Amino acid sequence: MSSPLSAISLRIACSLALATTLAACQTSNFQQTATPDTVIAKPAASSDLAIDMSGRHEYQLENGLKIIIKEDHRAPVAMTQIWYRVGSADEPLNKGGISHLLEHMMFKGTADVSSDDYERLIAKFGGVNNAFTSYDYTGYYELFPANRMPLALELEADRMTNLVFDDQAFVKEHQVVMEERRQRTDDNPLAKAYESFRLLALPDSPKGESVIGPMSELESIELSELKDWYKTWYAPNNATLVIVGDVKPKEVLAQVQRYFGDLPASKLPTRPTVKQQGFRGYQKVDSEQAVQVPVLLMGYNVPSLTTVGADNEKQAYALSLAQDVLDGGLSARLESRLIREQGLLTSVGTSYDLLDRGDGLFLIQATPRESISLTQAQDAITAEINKLATDPINADEISRAKTNTVTGLVYAQDSMQGQARMIGSLQSIGLDDRLLASLPTKLDGVSVADIQAASKKYLVKDNLTVMHIVPPEEKMDKAKISKAQANN
């Protein structure tokens, strides 16, 4: 199942980071809506833009299952998603990838519904299904005509407690997941480099490891351990059921009670904290990979809204806006100055998750032009980042950054999938999705001085990890010879 992109990342520009953040197995319909690159001449204040929270209803069963229903009557369909609060950040040190492997096994059938029957039922009633695993959650969904929504509830309630752990199915899926690992990471030079980069930049965080896990740990997982992982985390009091579509909330609640009401709650473990000490000193490594061109990775250790603390939440909002000033479209600083004006880079992108569980990275990925070294590219990007703390930020830059952030979230709610994903992902990391309604006002309260202060505090050399990804030396030498011959 192929996954949605990383949870509510407000600016998605670093494709490498996102490609390796989540692991799953089928084709997903989820798409993160990117903010348009169109330059807005007179952007509206972000508080003038509304994030629609109408039609939202929240309930909780006695067994702890949280239900959030969002009415959307634009089409006669319903999206049903169930989110379990467990992901790769919760895994034991020597069992990386067990959450994703369990996701695969969840499609292998129950005592009442075989794997084949499950797929036949989905197809017979015009449904679409999928699943995804991330650092913070594992989710499953069905999209059906609205009148078939109860079928999705029945199927999910059944496999929440009645999953069959068949030896032959396990052996097959175990091999499938390891092959995924080979294709997505081991045979992908950039993904391999990024995996080692995260370990270097997040050495104390469970998010330093990849979601899919190291091959040696994947190989060691046994069926009994997978079953224990299922029994530990898959319970109604560790799940959020999100339903978005052409539904009537009271009728939906009655159906949820019918299928989930008698399922027993479990005693849940305490989830590990996702913390990473920053300011460990400047770190730089070279990584020789079978890449066609050199690539630069830079990562600053930063908090998210969940770890910065209530008294300092402006710092997280300011970091999000700082990222947008740097990388908020064609008119943003990195694109306009380093690609189009100075001609130093062929591509550049940044990533920062404001709404994330735990500490993370303010990440930059760049590819220099042929005649520019990685060191020169790094120096140029660092200079632009340093200017955030010292040079004036124009009013149109910060206004555009605020508007881009909010419009990105507004666009993400255009689809039922997007609405459900936003609700489920935030609930699964311990945030109330209704905070989105106050986000425009929060952003309007961030000043240029706040952005400068956050940049000065976090985007500094003492808090930076850098990786220079370079082609093999023999390949580079051949390239130089070919270029010299061409010039002659």
C-alpha positions in Angstrom: 0.0 0.0 0.0 1.5 3.3 -1.0 1.1 6.0 1.6 -0.2 9.4 1.9 2.5 12.0 2.3 3.8 13.0 5.6 1.3 14.1 8.2 0.0 17.6 7.4 3.3 18.9 6.2 2.6 22.5 5.4 5.1 22.9 2.7 6.1 19.8 0.7 9.0 20.5 -1.5 11.6 17.9 -0.6 10.6 14.8 -2.5 13.4 12.7 -1.1 12.3 13.3 2.5 8.7 12.5 1.7 9.5 9.4 -0.4 11.2 7.8 2.6 9.0 9.0 5.5 6.1 6.6 4.9 5.9 3.0 3.8 2.9 1.1 2.5 1.8 -1.3 -0.1 -1.0 -0.5 -2.6 -1.9 2.5 -4.7 -3.2 5.3 -2.7 -5.6 8.0 -3.8 -4.3 10.4 -1.2 -2.4 13.4 -2.5 -1.0 16.3 -0.5 -2.2 19.5 -2.2 0.7 21.7 -3.0 0.3 25.5 -2.7 0.3 27.0 -6.2 3.4 28.8 -7.4 1.3 31.7 -8.8 2.6 35.0 -7.4 -0.2 36.8 -5.6 0.1 40.5 -6.2 -2.0 41.5 -3.1 -2.4 38.4 -0.9 -5.2 38.5 1.5 -4.6 38.2 5.2 -4.6 34.6 6.3 -7.4 35.3 8.8 -9.6 36.2 5.9 -9.4 32.6 4.7 -11.7 30.1 6.4 -10.9 26.5 7.1 -14.3 24.8 7.1 -15.0 22.9 10.3 -18.8 22.8 9.9 -20.7 19.6 9.9 -18.2 18.0 12.3 -19.5 15.6 15.0 -17.5 13.8 17.6 -18.5 10.9 19.8 -16.8 8.2 21.9 -18.0 4.7 22.7 -17.7 3.2 26.2 -14.8 1.0 25.0 -12.8 4.2 24.1 -13.2 4.3 20.4 -13.3 7.9 19.2 -15.6 8.6 16.3 -15.4 11.8 14.2 -18.0 12.3 11.5 -17.8 15.1 8.9 -20.8 15.7 6.7 -20.0 16.4 3.1 -23.1 16.0 0.8 -21.4 17.0 -2.5 -21.4 13.4 -3.7 -23.3 10.2 -2.6 -20.2 8.5 -1.2 -18.6 8.0 2.2 -14.9 7.7 3.2 -14.3 5.5 6.2 -10.9 5.6 7.8 -9.7 3.9 11.0 -6.4 5.2 12.5 -4.4 3.3 15.1 -2.1 5.2 17.2 1.0 3.1 16.5 3.7 3.4 14.0 7.4 2.9 13.5 8.3 5.4 16.2 6.7 3.0 18.7 8.6 -0.1 17.7 11.2 -1.9 19.8 14.8 -1.1 18.9 15.4 -4.4 17.2 12.1 -4.8 15.4 12.0 -2.0 13.0 9.3 -2.3 10.4 6.9 -4.5 12.4 4.1 -2.0 12.2 4.3 -1.9 8.4 4.5 -5.7 8.2 1.4 -6.0 10.4 -0.3 -3.6 8.0 0.3 -6.2 5.2 -1.1 -9.0 7.3 -4.3 -7.1 8.0 -5.3 -7.9 4.4 -4.9 -11.7 4.9 -8.3 -12.3 6.3 -10.2 -13.2 9.5 -12.0 -16.2 10.7 -15.2 -15.0 9.0 -13.9 -13.1 5.9 -11.0 -14.5 3.9 -8.6 -12.3 2.1 -10.2 -13.2 -1.2 -13.7 -12.5 0.1 -12.6 -9.2 1.5 -11.4 -8.1 -2.0 -14.5 -9.4 -3.7 -16.8 -7.5 -1.3 -14.9 -4.3 -1.9 -15.1 -4.7 -5.7 -18.7 -6.0 -5.8 -20.0 -2.8 -4.1 -17.9 -0.4 -6.0 -15.4 0.3 -3.2 -11.8 1.4 -3.0 -9.5 0.4 -0.2 -6.0 1.0 1.0 -3.7 1.4 4.0 -0.7 3.3 5.1 2.0 3.3 7.8 4.0 6.2 9.2 6.1 7.0 12.1 3.1 7.9 14.2 0.1 5.9 13.0 -1.2 3.0 10.9 -4.4 3.6 8.9 -6.9 1.7 6.8 -9.7 3.1 4.6 -12.6 2.2 2.4 -14.4 4.5 0.0 -17.9 3.3 -0.8 -21.2 4.6 -2.1 -22.8 6.1 1.0 -25.4 3.4 1.4 -22.6 0.8 1.6 -20.7 2.6 4.4 -21.9 0.0 7.0 -20.0 -2.7 5.1 -16.7 -0.8 5.7 -17.5 -0.6 9.5 -18.3 -4.3 9.6 -15.0 -5.2 7.8 -12.9 -3.0 10.0 -14.5 -4.1 13.3 -13.9 -7.7 12.2 -10.2 -7.3 11.5 -9.7 -5.2 14.6 -10.0 -8.3 16.8 -10.3 -11.4 14.6 -7.3 -11.3 12.3 -6.0 -14.7 11.3 -2.2 -15.2 11.5 -1.5 -17.9 8.9 2.0 -19.2 8.6 2.0 -19.3 4.8 0.5 -15.9 4.4 3.1 -14.5 6.8 6.0 -16.0 4.9 4.7 -14.5 1.7 4.1 -11.0 3.1 7.4 -11.1 5.0 9.1 -11.6 1.6 7.0 -8.9 0.0 8.0 -6.3 2.6 11.6 -7.2 2.3 11.4 -6.8 -1.4 9.8 -3.4 -0.9 12.7 -2.5 1.3 15.1 -3.5 -1.5 13.3 -1.6 -4.2 12.5 1.6 -2.3 15.7 1.9 -0.3 18.5 -0.6 -1.0 18.3 -0.1 -4.8 17.6 3.7 -4.5 20.8 5.6 -3.9 19.1 8.8 -2.7 16.9 6.8 -0.3 19.8 5.0 1.1 21.7 8.3 1.7 18.6 9.9 3.3 18.1 6.9 5.6 21.7 7.3 6.9 21.2 11.1 7.1 18.2 10.7 9.4 20.2 8.4 11.7 22.9 11.1 11.9 20.6 14.0 12.4 18.2 12.2 14.8 20.4 9.9 16.8 18.3 9.8 19.9 14.8 9.9 18.3 12.8 6.9 17.2 12.2 8.9 14.0 15.9 8.5 13.1 15.1 5.1 11.7 13.2 4.6 8.5 9.5 3.5 8.6 10.1 0.3 6.7 13.0 -0.6 9.0 16.5 -2.0 8.5 16.7 -5.3 6.5 18.4 -7.2 9.4 15.5 -6.3 11.7 12.8 -7.0 9.2 14.3 -10.5 8.6 14.3 -11.2 12.3 10.5 -10.6 12.9 8.6 -13.8 13.7 4.9 -14.5 13.4 4.4 -14.7 17.1 5.9 -11.2 17.6 3.6 -9.8 14.9 0.6 -11.3 16.7 1.7 -9.8 20.0 2.1 -6.4 18.3 -1.4 -6.7 17.0 -2.8 -7.7 20.4 -0.9 -4.8 22.0 -2.0 -1.9 19.9 -5.1 -2.9 17.8 -7.9 -2.0 20.1 -10.9 0.4 20.1 -9.4 2.6 22.8 -6.3 3.1 20.6 -8.2 4.0 17.5 -10.0 6.9 15.9 -12.7 6.2 13.4 -13.2 9.0 10.8 -16.1 9.1 8.4 -16.5 11.8 5.9 -19.3 11.9 3.3 -23.0 12.0 2.4 -24.1 10.6 5.8 -26.4 11.4 8.7 -24.4 11.4 11.9 -26.9 9.8 14.2 -27.5 6.9 11.8 -23.7 6.4 11.4 -23.3 6.4 15.2 -25.9 3.7 15.5 -24.0 1.5 13.0 -20.7 2.2 14.7 -22.2 1.1 18.0 -23.6 -2.1 16.3 -20.2 -3.2 15.0 -17.7 -1.8 17.4 -19.7 -1.4 20.7 -19.0 -4.9 22.1 -15.2 -4.9 21.2 -13.1 -4.9 24.4 -10.7 -2.2 25.3 -7.1 -3.1 26.1 -4.5 -1.9 28.5 -2.2 0.1 26.3 1.5 0.7 26.7 2.8 4.3 27.1 4.0 5.5 23.7 7.7 6.6 23.6 8.4 10.3 23.5 9.8 11.7 20.2 12.5 14.0 21.4 15.9 14.9 20.0 18.5 17.1 21.6 19.6 19.9 19.3 22.7 22.1 19.3 25.0 19.1 19.3 27.6 20.8 17.1 28.0 21.1 13.4 28.1 17.7 11.6 29.1 17.1 8.0 29.5 13.7 6.2 30.1 12.7 2.6 28.1 9.8 1.3 29.3 8.1 -1.9 26.2 6.7 -3.8 25.4 5.6 -7.3 23.7 9.0 -8.1 23.9 10.8 -11.4 24.6 14.2 -9.9 25.7 15.4 -6.5 23.0 16.2 -4.0 23.1 18.3 -0.8 21.1 17.6 2.3 20.9 20.0 5.3 18.9 19.5 8.4 18.4 21.7 11.5 17.0 20.1 14.6 13.7 21.9 15.4 10.6 21.4 17.6 7.1 21.1 16.3 3.9 22.5 17.7 3.6 19.4 20.0 7.0 19.9 21.6 7.8 23.6 21.6 5.5 24.2 24.6 2.3 26.3 24.9 4.2 29.4 26.0 6.5 29.2 22.9 4.1 28.1 20.2 4.9 31.2 18.1 8.4 29.7 17.5 6.8 26.7 15.7 4.5 29.0 13.6 7.5 31.3 12.9 9.6 28.3 11.6 6.8 27.3 9.3 6.6 30.8 7.9 10.4 31.0 7.6 10.3 27.9 5.5 7.7 29.5 3.3 9.7 32.7 2.9 12.6 30.5 1.7 10.6 28.1 -0.4 7.0 29.3 -1.0 6.9 29.2 -4.8 8.7 30.8 -7.7 9.0 34.1 -6.0 10.4 32.7 -2.8 14.0 33.4 -1.9 15.8 30.1 -2.7 14.1 29.7 -6.0 14.3 33.3 -7.2 17.8 34.1 -5.9 19.8 30.8 -6.1 18.2 29.2 -9.2 17.0 32.0 -11.4 19.2 35.0 -10.5 22.5 33.5 -9.5 22.2 30.3 -11.4 23.9 28.2 -8.6 21.3 25.5 -8.3 19.1 23.4 -10.6 16.7 22.5 -7.8 16.0 23.2 -4.2 13.3 22.3 -1.7 12.6 22.5 2.0 10.4 20.6 4.4 9.2 21.4 8.0 6.3 19.8 9.8 4.6 22.3 12.1 1.9 19.7 13.0 4.0 16.7 13.9 4.4 14.4 16.8 7.7 15.2 18.5 10.8 17.0 17.3 11.8 17.0 13.7 14.0 18.5 11.0 14.0 21.8 9.1 15.2 20.1 5.9 16.8 21.4 2.7 17.6 19.4 -0.3 19.4 20.9 -3.3 21.2 20.0 -6.5 23.9 22.4 -7.7 24.5 23.3 -11.3 27.3 21.3 -13.0 30.1 23.9 -12.4 29.0 24.5 -8.8 30.4 22.4 -5.9 28.3 21.1 -3.1 30.3 23.3 -0.7 29.4 26.4 -2.8 25.8 25.4 -2.9 25.8 24.9 0.9 27.4 28.2 1.5 24.9 30.0 -0.7 21.9 28.4 1.0 23.4 29.1 4.4 23.8 32.7 3.5 20.1 33.0 2.6 19.1 31.2 5.8 21.3 33.6 7.9 19.6 36.6 6.2 16.3 35.5 7.8 17.7 36.4 11.2 19.4 39.7 10.2 17.8 41.2 7.1 14.4 42.7 6.8 11.6 40.5 5.6 9.3 42.3 3.2 5.6 42.6 4.1 4.6 40.9 0.9 6.9 37.9 1.7 5.4 37.3 5.1 1.8 37.9 3.9 2.3 35.5 1.0 3.8 32.9 3.4 0.8 33.1 5.7 -1.7 32.9 2.8 0.1 30.0 1.2 0.0 28.0 4.5 -3.7 28.5 5.0 -4.7 28.0 1.4 -2.7 24.7 1.3 -4.8 23.4 4.1 -8.0 24.8 2.5 -7.2 23.0 -0.8 -6.4 19.8 1.2 -10.1 19.7 2.3 -11.4 19.8 -1.3 -11.8 16.0 -1.2 -13.3 13.7 1.3 -10.1 11.8 1.5 -8.2 15.0 2.4 -10.7 16.0 5.1 -10.6 12.5 6.7 -6.8 12.4 6.5 -6.4 15.8 8.1 -8.7 14.8 11.0 -7.2 11.3 11.5 -3.6 12.3 11.3 -3.9 15.1 13.8 -6.0 13.1 16.2 -3.4 10.3 16.0 -0.5 12.5 17.1 -2.4 14.0 20.0 -3.7 17.2 18.5 -7.4 18.2 18.1 -8.1 18.8 14.4 -10.3 21.7 15.4 -7.1 23.7 16.0 -7.1 24.3 12.3 -9.9 26.8 12.6 -7.7 29.0 14.8 -4.6 28.6 12.6 -5.2 31.6 10.4 -5.4 33.9 13.4 -2.4 32.3 15.0 -0.4 32.9 11.9 -1.5 36.5 11.7 -0.1 37.0 15.2 3.4 36.0 14.0 5.6 39.1 13.3 8.7 39.6 11.3 10.5 39.8 14.6 9.2 36.4 15.6 10.5 34.8 12.4 13.9 36.4 12.8 14.0 35.3 16.5 13.1 31.7 15.6 15.6 31.6 12.7 18.3 33.1 14.9 17.6 30.4 17.6 17.3 27.3 15.6 18.7 27.8 12.1 22.3 28.1 13.2 25.5 26.1 12.4 25.7 24.5 15.9 22.3 22.9 15.2 23.0 21.7 11.6 23.7 18.3 10.1 24.9 18.2 6.5 25.4 15.4 4.0 27.1 15.7 0.6 25.9 12.9 -1.6 28.4 12.3 -4.3 28.7 9.9 -7.3 31.5 7.3 -7.1 34.9 8.8 -7.7 35.5 6.7 -10.8 32.2 8.0 -12.3 33.1 11.6 -11.6 36.5 11.2 -13.2 35.0 9.7 -16.4 32.5 12.6 -16.5 35.4 15.1 -16.3 37.3 13.4 -19.1 34.2 13.3 -21.3 33.6 17.0 -20.7 37.2 17.9 -21.4 37.0 15.9 -24.7 33.8 17.6 -25.7 35.4 21.0 -25.0 38.3 20.1 -27.2 
